[in-house]
Amino acid sequence: MRRPRGGGQGVDVVVERLAVAVEPVENGLGAPIGLGPSGVRQDFGAVVHEALGRLFDAREAAGRRRGHRGTAVQQIATPRHIYDDPANLFVAGFIGSPPMNFLQGELVEGTFACAEGRFVTSVAENRKKVTAGLRPEDCRVTRPSQGKIAARVYAVELIGDHTLITCQFGGATVTVKADKSAHYDMDEPIGITFQDAAVFLFDSETGARIGRGADFANSPPQTPLRASS
């Protein structure tokens, strides 16, 4: 479905075989603004997020979801399979809320090393320019001496049934999804721990997954998807 652009602005987002155009309303300052269902004004990003969310929910109900980058299909699988086994860096950040945390570093005999610290992974390789991915729900806050990463609390946000803890270590930021009863003070030193198998590794230059199983290696190549005009 495609709606005409208004005011010379619009965003076309390709999801499955649907092209969605979101019409912004100019606020006089060049910043696009939309109106929510209740008439409350909201920013353009929120409008796009809501539109995509509804489309993704519809596709999830049908049982399959596709990850796109431009017009090339990156992975076709069920939402669960994409979540558990993302094909590449783009797909890894495509599903999950909050999104996956990404750290830049290298692999040294299976240990991921970055400027902020190091931790063991399940991939026994040596590689330069590696991105490590950690899902917020796979991380746990512990004492600084017991964590694989030593960090400090930057922000704590109670969502309702859970709490999001944003942590900083060096120049990196990691979000941890914790229990709703979790409470920490600003700048409080903490440790972040996780299972070795919870670490996703990607080639930073190509985005390709490192150490992915044979099922993906033997799968047919992905085909390009062309957006309808």
Buried (B, 14 or more C-beta within 10 A) or exposed (E): EEEEBBEEBBBEBBBBEBBBBBBBBEEEEEEBBBEEEEEEEBBBEEBBEBBBEEBBEEBBEEEEBBBBBEEEBBBBBEBEBBBEBBBBBBBBBBBBEBBBBBBBBBBBEBBBBBEBBBBEBEBEEEBEEBBBBBBBBBBBBEEBEEBBBBBBBBEBEEEEEBBBBBBBBEEBBBBBBBEEEBEBEEEBBBBBBBEEEBBBBBBBEEBEBBBBEEEBEEEEEBEEBEBEE
